[in-house]
């Protein structure tokens, strides 16, 4: 008599479904027209779960070497296990052993993208949310700069961080280096820009205002009606070039004064919906690990990605503001998810 065929993948799936419906193994065997013992054997094997991995003995290091590793991990945040051990002149230790030793005193983390909020920051975020709770956000122009580099977005580094330590906060490079600085705005369902800051230009108060004059005001704002200009609220963050007395006075001469410039709480990129637009664009231009060989090529990629962002996507971002304000109040000024 020939040996019975093993259960097929389809049959195994059906067994799981029948068990979830409360069927007995005998009933399942009748439904599948299989031997009852075959069904029982599959159920028993599947319920045993995975075998617990047996930890292999790892190479021991001396107590003195262990202290050196701990000090090195504290001094070299986000370093690799190899770099930490090499700095201690400990060689010949395999990666699995290095990581196992470090797990007792550290953990792998990414660099923190957001600085910690103190009590004052949280109070100002709550006050801001209360002030603008009844605002018609379809009238708000949300603006920001984004720096795009040739090799991909910053902040992807991972490495070992000692327990009890905070991951270092990387500087947000807004100009200089191998990349392009881009400015844009969104209002209701419309994208303003993007506009490219001239290579090598450092954005201080004077150059920032001149940039707005040559791009935003001449190419977009001047075409709007008087009623639109009267009701528009202009949002920008608290970067020094934005919040300086020079820039404030210059914008006032352009008609953006009194309540028209939106006050902005400190350390609050999570409250600006244009940050989500930057994420959409970066995901597009850096997909599949794409890199660029020239500043012009990365700028062309930004323009192409921005062109593919439709009005509905932008409207979803700008209409999220009521929910963001409520989240800030619910979290008592803490960071919210974006």
C-alpha positions in Angstrom: 0.0 0.0 0.0 1.5 3.3 -1.0 2.3 6.1 1.5 -0.3 8.8 1.9 0.6 12.3 0.5 1.6 15.0 3.0 -0.8 17.8 3.7 -0.8 20.5 1.1 -0.4 24.2 1.9 -4.1 24.7 1.1 -5.1 21.9 3.4 -3.0 23.3 6.3 -4.7 26.7 5.8 -8.1 25.1 5.9 -7.2 23.2 9.1 -6.2 26.5 10.8 -9.5 28.1 9.7 -11.6 25.2 10.8 -9.9 25.2 14.2 -10.6 28.9 14.6 -14.3 28.2 13.8 -14.4 25.6 16.7 -14.3 22.4 14.6 -12.9 19.3 16.2 -10.0 17.4 14.6 -12.3 14.5 13.8 -14.7 16.8 12.0 -11.8 18.4 10.1 -10.6 15.0 9.0 -14.0 14.2 7.6 -14.3 17.6 5.8 -10.9 17.2 4.2 -11.3 13.4 3.7 -8.0 12.8 5.3 -6.9 10.3 8.0 -7.7 11.6 11.5 -4.2 10.8 12.7 -2.7 13.0 10.0 -4.8 15.9 11.1 -4.0 15.4 14.8 -0.3 15.1 14.1 -0.3 18.4 12.2 -2.2 20.2 15.0 0.1 18.8 17.7 3.2 19.9 15.8 1.9 23.3 15.1 1.0 23.9 18.7 4.5 23.0 20.0 5.9 26.3 18.6 9.5 27.1 17.9 12.2 25.5 19.9 14.0 27.9 22.2 17.4 28.8 20.9 20.2 27.5 22.9 22.6 30.3 23.7 26.2 29.3 22.8 28.9 30.2 25.3 30.5 33.4 24.2 34.1 34.4 24.5 34.8 36.0 27.9 36.6 39.2 28.3 38.2 40.4 31.5 36.5 42.7 33.9 39.1 45.4 33.1 38.3 45.1 29.3 34.6 45.2 30.1 35.0 48.5 31.9 37.0 49.9 29.0 34.2 48.9 26.6 31.6 50.6 28.8 33.6 53.8 28.9 34.1 53.7 25.1 30.4 53.1 24.4 29.6 56.2 26.5 32.2 58.4 24.7 31.3 57.2 21.2 27.5 57.4 20.8 26.2 55.7 17.6 29.5 53.9 17.0 29.6 50.4 15.7 30.6 47.5 17.9 33.8 47.0 15.9 34.8 50.7 16.4 34.1 50.5 20.2 36.2 47.4 20.6 39.0 48.7 18.4 39.2 51.9 20.5 39.8 49.6 23.5 42.5 47.6 21.7 40.4 44.5 22.0 40.8 42.4 18.9 39.8 38.9 17.8 36.3 39.1 19.2 33.6 38.1 16.7 30.7 40.4 16.0 28.1 38.1 17.7 30.1 38.2 20.9 30.7 42.0 20.7 27.0 42.6 20.3 26.1 40.2 23.1 28.5 42.0 25.4 27.2 45.4 24.4 23.6 44.4 24.9 24.2 44.2 28.6 25.2 47.9 28.8 23.7 49.6 25.7 21.2 49.3 22.8 21.1 50.2 19.2 19.3 53.4 18.5 18.9 56.0 15.8 20.0 59.6 16.3 17.1 61.6 17.7 15.6 63.9 15.1 13.7 66.1 17.6 15.2 67.9 20.6 13.6 67.2 24.0 10.8 69.7 25.0 11.2 71.4 28.3 8.4 72.8 30.4 8.5 76.2 28.8 8.3 74.7 25.3 5.3 72.7 26.2 3.5 75.7 27.7 4.1 77.8 24.6 2.9 75.0 22.4 -0.3 74.8 24.4 -0.8 78.6 24.3 -0.3 78.5 20.5 -2.9 75.7 20.1 -5.4 77.6 22.1 -4.8 80.9 20.2 -5.4 79.3 16.8 -8.0 76.7 17.7 -10.8 78.6 15.8 -8.6 79.7 12.9 -9.6 79.0 9.3 -6.5 77.1 8.2 -7.4 77.3 4.5 -6.2 80.9 4.8 -2.8 79.9 6.2 0.3 79.7 4.0 2.7 77.2 5.6 6.3 77.7 4.6 9.6 76.1 5.3 13.1 75.3 3.8 14.3 71.8 3.1 17.9 70.8 2.3 18.3 67.9 -0.1 21.7 66.3 -0.3 23.2 64.2 -3.1 23.4 61.0 -1.0 20.1 60.9 0.8 18.4 62.4 3.9 20.3 62.9 7.1 19.5 61.1 10.4 19.6 57.5 9.2 22.6 56.6 11.2 22.2 53.7 13.7 24.6 52.7 16.4 25.1 51.6 20.0 23.9 53.9 22.8 24.6 53.2 26.4 21.7 52.5 28.7 20.5 55.7 30.4 22.0 57.9 27.6 20.2 60.0 25.1 21.0 59.6 21.4 22.7 62.8 20.1 20.6 65.3 18.2 22.1 65.9 14.7 22.3 69.4 13.4 19.7 70.2 10.8 21.8 71.5 7.9 19.9 74.2 6.1 22.6 75.5 3.9 26.1 74.6 2.8 27.6 71.2 2.0 26.8 68.9 -0.9 23.1 69.7 -1.4 20.5 72.2 -2.5 18.4 74.4 -0.2 14.7 74.5 -1.3 11.9 76.8 -0.1 8.2 76.1 -0.6 4.8 76.8 0.8 1.4 75.2 0.9 -2.0 76.7 1.3 -5.4 75.0 1.1 -4.8 72.6 -1.9 -2.0 74.7 -3.6 1.7 74.2 -3.7 3.8 77.5 -3.8 7.1 76.7 -5.4 9.4 75.0 -4.8 12.0 77.6 -5.2 15.8 77.0 -5.1 18.1 79.1 -3.0 21.2 80.1 -5.1 24.1 77.8 -4.4 26.6 79.2 -1.9 24.1 81.8 -0.5 23.9 81.8 3.3 20.4 82.7 4.5 20.7 85.6 6.8 18.0 88.2 7.3 18.9 90.3 4.2 19.4 87.3 1.8 16.2 85.6 3.1 14.2 88.8 2.4 15.8 89.2 -1.0 15.0 85.6 -1.8 11.4 86.0 -0.9 11.2 89.2 -3.0 12.6 87.4 -6.1 10.6 84.2 -5.8 7.5 84.2 -3.5 6.4 87.8 -3.9 7.2 88.4 -7.6 6.2 85.0 -8.9 3.2 84.1 -6.8 2.0 86.7 -4.2 1.7 89.6 -6.6 -0.8 87.7 -8.8 -3.3 87.2 -5.9 -6.3 89.4 -5.3 -6.6 92.1 -2.7 -9.1 90.1 -0.7 -6.8 87.1 -0.7 -3.9 89.1 0.6 -6.1 90.7 3.2 -7.1 87.4 4.7 -3.9 85.3 4.2 -1.9 84.3 7.3 1.8 83.8 6.7 3.5 81.0 8.7 7.3 80.6 9.1 9.3 79.0 11.8 11.7 80.7 14.3 14.9 80.4 12.3 17.1 83.5 13.0 16.7 84.7 9.4 12.9 84.5 9.8 12.4 86.0 13.2 14.9 88.8 13.2 13.8 92.4 13.5 15.0 93.1 10.0 12.8 90.4 8.4 9.8 91.3 10.6 10.0 94.9 9.5 10.6 94.0 5.9 7.5 91.7 5.8 5.5 94.5 7.5 6.3 96.8 4.6 5.0 94.1 2.3 1.7 94.1 4.2 2.3 91.0 6.3 2.0 92.6 9.8 0.0 92.7 13.0 -1.9 89.3 13.1 -1.0 88.2 9.6 2.3 86.7 10.5 1.6 83.6 12.6 3.4 83.3 15.9 5.2 80.0 16.1 6.1 77.9 19.2 9.7 76.7 19.7 10.8 73.2 18.7 7.6 72.5 16.7 8.3 70.9 13.3 5.6 68.4 14.1 3.0 71.1 13.9 3.9 72.3 10.4 2.1 70.3 7.7 4.7 71.2 5.1 7.1 68.8 6.9 4.9 66.0 5.6 5.3 67.4 2.1 9.1 67.2 2.5 8.8 63.6 3.6 6.7 62.8 0.5 9.3 64.5 -1.8 12.3 62.8 -0.1 10.7 59.4 -0.3 10.2 59.9 -4.0 13.7 61.3 -4.9 15.6 58.8 -2.7 13.5 55.7 -3.4 15.5 52.5 -3.9 18.6 54.2 -2.5 19.0 56.6 -5.4 21.9 59.0 -5.2 22.8 62.0 -7.4 26.1 63.2 -8.9 25.3 66.9 -9.3 23.3 69.6 -7.6 21.3 70.3 -10.7 20.2 66.7 -11.0 18.9 66.5 -7.4 17.1 69.8 -7.9 15.4 68.5 -11.1 14.3 65.4 -9.1 12.8 67.7 -6.4 10.9 69.7 -9.1 9.6 66.5 -10.7 8.5 65.0 -7.3 6.8 68.2 -6.4 4.9 68.2 -9.7 3.5 64.8 -8.9 2.0 65.9 -5.6 -1.6 66.6 -6.3 -4.0 69.1 -4.7 -5.8 66.4 -2.7 -2.6 65.4 -1.0 -1.9 69.0 -0.1 -5.5 69.5 1.1 -5.2 66.5 3.4 -2.1 68.1 5.0 -3.6 71.5 5.5 -6.9 70.1 6.8 -5.0 68.1 9.4 -4.3 71.2 11.5 -7.5 71.1 13.7 -6.5 67.5 14.7 -2.9 68.6 15.4 -4.0 71.4 17.7 -6.3 69.0 19.6 -3.5 66.5 19.9 -1.1 69.1 21.3 -3.7 70.1 24.0 -4.4 66.4 24.8 -0.7 65.7 25.2 -0.2 68.9 27.3 2.2 70.4 24.8 4.1 67.2 24.0 5.2 66.1 20.5 2.5 64.6 18.3 2.6 62.0 15.6 2.8 63.4 12.0 
